Amino acid sequence: MKIGHLFQPNNPLFWLMLMVNALSGVLLWWWQHWPLSLAGAWLVGSMLVCNALLGAWLVWRLAASDRDASPAKP
């Protein structure tokens, strides 16, 4: 497992990881700056936890993958 394997612009998982991390940042900003009802807080909070888990899984997959085996575009 190597940290250098995270940067794989030819791999769609790399772009998905970036989008999930950006969405987590937007959701966290929304949670902190807008008043939410209890149901809204639960909804945004559960989305934050799911995004964090998905982001961690994507980072693990990219770091554990072999760079040479990543899918390349024709």
N, C-alpha and C positions, 0 to 999 in steps of 0.2 A: 504494500500500500504506500503510494507516494503522493505527496501534496502537489508535486509538479504535474500530475496527471489531471488536475482539475481543469486546466485551460486546454480545452479541446473544441475549437470553433467549428470543426467539421462534424461533431457529434451533436445530435438534437437534444440529448440529455443536458448538455452544457447550457444551451439556450433556455431550456425548461427550468433549470436550476436558477438562472438569472431572473427569469420572470417570477418564479415563486418567491425568491428573496425580495424582489421589488414589491410584490403584492403584500408580503408580510410587513414591509416598511410602511406602506400606505395604510394598511389596516391598523397598525400600531399608532400611527399619527391620528387616524380617525378616532380611535378609542380614547386617546389622551385629550383631544381638542373639541370633541362634540359631546354634549350631554346625551346619554343613552338611557332608555328605559331598562328595566331588569331583563326583559326578553331580548332587547337589542344588545345589551352587554354580554349575555350568554351566547348569542349568535356570533357576534364579532370575536368573542373570546375563543369559542370553539373553532372558528375559522383560523384564528391565529395559531392555535395548537396544531391543527391539521396541516397548516402550511409549514410550521416548524418541523414537524415529523417528516413531511414529504421532502422538504429541503435537505434535512439531514440524511435521508435515504439516498437522494440524488447525489449528494456530496460523497457519500460512502461508495456508491456505484462507480462514480467517476474516478475516485482515488484508487479503488481496487482494480479498475480495468487496466488492460494492457493497451497502451497508446497505439500500438501497431494494429490492434484488432478493432479499433474504432471504425464505425461505418464512414466511408468516404463518398462524397458525391461524385457522380460520373462527369 
